[in-house]
Every structure is written in structure tokens, then in C-alpha cells.
Amino acid sequence: MSEEQAQQIDPNNKPQIPGPKRPQKEPQLDNLDEIFKRISDDFSDVAPLQLIAQKFNINPGQLILGIIFVAFTLTIFGAGNLLVKILIGILYPAYMSVQCVKQKDDAKSKLWLSYWVIYMLMFLLDRVMWFAFHDLLQLYFPIKNMTLIWMYYPKTRGAIILFDKLVLQLNQLGILEKPKQKHE
């Protein structure tokens, strides 16, 4: 059978054309087990999560995604907003901040200090944001909670991004600096 005949029979059998090589993509997450493993690896330094997962004989990634699923289900239906906010926005970050102080880790210190500064700014603006968006945006609390998780998730480290983009910019503009007093 000639090459032309093979192409007529199988249209996917195309001859290889030499050309520039395409960059290889990052491996895709093929199954849930791989997703759970990556999440487990991201939170491997959180001892309480590891202990709870071990006690229930589940993968820590499954526990973490389960907690997030339950938290967002509760907030979508308007139940437990305060509980979820305390768990996601305060308890976990407080635990990690204490661990960071114990370990004297400068990289993690920057993340958690940035987190608390941005969290306080969000806290101050929370009522204004809620009054402005709660009627238009039924998903206000779930979006807020996702933002909190994004801020401290080990892969995204969003608190540092927000701190660098927002707080440091405000400082450069002189908005956050203490006014200089004139000496007479």
C-alpha cells in the first residue's frame, strides 16, 4: 500500500512536517488522585490537617477539598457565613502565622504579614463592599472566601501580590506614611 492510499484510508495519518518544535505543556491533571496528591503536598506542613486525614484514613487533599466544598456550600445557601469566615479567614491563617514565628521562616513571614495587612484592609472595607454588592452579587461570601484562600494558598501567594501592588504603591504615593513634622 502506498503512502497516498494509507492517508486516504486513515485521515489522521498525516505525514510529519519538519518545523519548529512547540514547547511542551505542563502535564495535565489526569485524575482526581493526582489532584489530591498535589493539594496534599501543598499543605504538607499543616500538622492538624495531616492528623485529621490520618484519623479518618483519607488523603489530606480529599479532606482539604471536602472542607472547601462544605464551606462554600454553606455560604452559597447563606448558612454558616461567620463560621466559615472564622475557619478560612482567621483560624487557619492564625495557626500558620504561629508556626511561621516558631520556625523563623522569612519567606513565610512575608506571606503571613502580608496576609494580615490585606485581611485588615478587607475587614475595614467589608461593610462598604457588602452594602455595594450583596444585592447584585449573590455569591459575595463565596467569592470573598475564595479570595482569602487565594491569598494564602502556597502556589498563588496572593497576599504578597496584593501587598506589593496595593500597599507598597500607596506607600510610594505617600498615603500611608506619617506626615513629617517641621522642625522650627
C-alpha positions as CSV (number, residue, x, y, z in Angstrom):
1,M,0.0,0.0,0.0
2,S,1.4,3.4,-1.0
3,E,1.6,6.4,1.4
4,E,-1.3,8.1,-0.5
5,Q,-3.5,5.1,-0.1
6,A,-2.8,5.0,3.7
7,Q,-3.7,8.7,4.0
8,Q,-7.0,8.1,2.2
9,I,-7.9,5.3,4.5
10,D,-6.9,7.0,7.7
11,P,-7.2,10.8,7.6
12,N,-5.4,11.1,10.9
13,N,-2.3,9.5,9.5
14,K,-0.6,12.7,8.3
15,P,3.0,12.9,7.3
16,Q,5.3,14.6,9.8
17,I,6.3,18.0,8.5
18,P,9.6,19.3,10.0
19,G,9.3,22.6,11.6
20,P,9.9,24.5,14.9
21,K,9.2,22.4,18.0
22,R,6.4,23.5,20.2
23,P,7.1,24.0,23.8
24,Q,5.7,21.1,25.8
25,K,2.8,21.9,28.0
26,E,2.8,21.3,31.8
27,P,1.5,17.8,32.5
28,Q,-2.3,17.9,32.8
29,L,-4.0,16.6,35.9
30,D,-5.4,13.3,34.5
31,N,-7.3,12.1,37.5
32,L,-8.5,13.1,40.9
33,D,-5.8,11.1,42.7
34,E,-3.2,13.4,41.2
35,I,-5.1,16.5,42.2
36,F,-5.5,15.2,45.8
37,K,-1.7,14.5,45.9
38,R,-0.8,17.9,44.7
39,I,-3.1,19.6,47.2
40,S,-1.8,17.3,50.0
41,D,1.8,18.3,49.0
42,D,0.9,22.0,49.1
43,F,-0.5,21.6,52.7
44,S,2.0,19.0,54.0
45,D,3.3,21.4,56.7
46,V,-0.2,21.7,58.3
47,A,0.0,19.1,61.1
48,P,-3.7,19.2,62.2
49,L,-4.9,18.6,58.7
50,Q,-2.5,15.6,58.4
51,L,-3.6,14.2,61.7
52,I,-7.3,14.5,60.9
53,A,-6.8,12.9,57.5
54,Q,-4.9,10.1,59.0
55,K,-7.5,9.5,61.7
56,F,-10.3,9.2,59.0
57,N,-7.9,7.2,56.7
58,I,-8.3,9.6,53.8
59,N,-5.9,11.6,51.7
60,P,-5.2,15.1,53.1
61,G,-6.1,16.6,49.7
62,Q,-9.5,15.0,49.9
63,L,-10.0,16.5,53.4
64,I,-9.0,19.9,52.2
65,L,-11.3,19.8,49.2
66,G,-14.1,18.5,51.4
67,I,-13.7,21.3,53.8
68,I,-13.7,23.9,51.0
69,F,-16.8,22.2,49.4
70,V,-18.7,22.2,52.6
71,A,-17.7,25.8,53.4
72,F,-18.8,27.1,50.1
73,T,-22.0,25.1,50.1
74,L,-22.8,26.7,53.4
75,T,-22.0,30.2,52.2
76,I,-23.9,29.8,49.0
77,F,-27.0,28.9,50.9
78,G,-26.4,31.6,53.5
79,A,-25.8,29.3,56.4
80,G,-22.6,29.5,58.5
81,N,-21.1,32.5,56.9
82,L,-19.5,33.6,60.2
83,L,-18.2,30.1,61.0
84,V,-16.7,29.7,57.5
85,K,-15.1,33.2,57.7
86,I,-13.6,32.3,61.0
87,L,-12.3,28.9,59.8
88,I,-11.0,30.1,56.5
89,G,-10.0,33.6,57.2
90,I,-8.8,33.6,60.8
91,L,-8.1,30.1,62.4
92,Y,-6.0,28.6,59.6
93,P,-4.0,31.8,59.0
94,A,-3.5,32.3,62.7
95,Y,-2.2,28.7,63.1
96,M,0.1,29.2,60.1
97,S,1.3,32.5,61.5
98,V,2.2,30.9,64.8
99,Q,4.1,28.1,63.0
100,C,5.9,30.7,61.0
101,V,7.1,32.6,64.1
102,K,8.2,29.3,65.7
103,Q,10.2,28.3,62.6
104,K,11.6,31.8,62.0
105,D,11.0,31.4,58.3
106,D,11.4,34.7,56.5
107,A,9.6,33.7,53.3
108,K,6.6,32.5,55.2
109,S,6.8,35.6,57.5
110,K,6.4,37.8,54.4
111,L,3.4,35.9,53.3
112,W,1.6,35.9,56.6
113,L,2.4,39.5,57.4
114,S,1.1,40.5,54.0
115,Y,-2.0,38.4,54.5
116,W,-2.9,40.1,57.8
117,V,-2.4,43.6,56.4
118,I,-4.6,42.8,53.4
119,Y,-7.1,41.0,55.6
120,M,-7.4,44.1,57.8
121,L,-7.9,46.3,54.8
122,M,-10.6,43.9,53.6
123,F,-12.1,43.9,57.1
124,L,-12.3,47.7,57.1
125,L,-13.9,47.8,53.6
126,D,-16.1,44.8,54.2
127,R,-19.3,46.6,55.1
128,V,-19.0,49.1,52.3
129,M,-18.4,46.2,49.9
130,W,-21.2,44.2,51.3
131,F,-23.7,47.0,51.0
132,A,-22.5,47.8,47.5
133,F,-22.5,44.3,46.1
134,H,-24.8,42.0,48.1
135,D,-27.9,42.7,46.0
136,L,-26.0,42.4,42.7
137,L,-23.8,39.6,43.7
138,Q,-25.4,36.7,45.5
139,L,-22.0,35.0,45.6
140,Y,-20.4,37.8,47.7
141,F,-19.4,35.5,50.6
142,P,-18.1,32.6,48.5
143,I,-16.1,35.0,46.3
144,K,-14.7,36.7,49.5
145,N,-13.7,33.3,50.9
146,M,-12.1,32.2,47.6
147,T,-10.1,35.4,47.7
148,L,-8.9,34.6,51.3
149,I,-7.8,31.1,50.2
150,W,-6.1,32.6,47.1
151,M,-4.2,35.0,49.4
152,Y,-2.6,32.2,51.4
153,Y,-2.6,29.2,49.0
154,P,1.1,28.1,48.7
155,K,1.1,28.1,44.9
156,T,-0.6,31.5,44.4
157,R,0.6,33.5,47.5
158,G,-1.9,36.2,46.5
159,A,-1.4,38.2,49.8
160,I,2.1,39.1,48.6
161,I,0.9,40.1,45.2
162,L,-1.8,42.3,46.7
163,F,0.6,43.7,49.3
164,D,3.2,44.6,46.6
165,K,0.6,46.0,44.2
166,L,-1.6,47.9,46.7
167,V,0.1,48.7,49.9
168,L,3.6,49.4,48.6
169,Q,2.1,51.5,45.8
170,L,0.1,53.5,48.4
171,N,3.3,53.9,50.5
172,Q,5.2,55.2,47.4
173,L,2.5,57.8,46.9
174,G,2.9,58.9,50.5
175,I,-0.6,57.9,51.5
176,L,0.4,55.5,54.2
177,E,3.4,57.5,55.5
178,K,3.3,59.5,58.7
179,P,3.3,63.2,57.9
180,K,6.7,64.8,58.5
181,Q,6.7,67.4,61.2
182,K,8.5,70.7,60.5
183,H,11.3,71.5,62.9
184,E,11.5,75.1,63.9
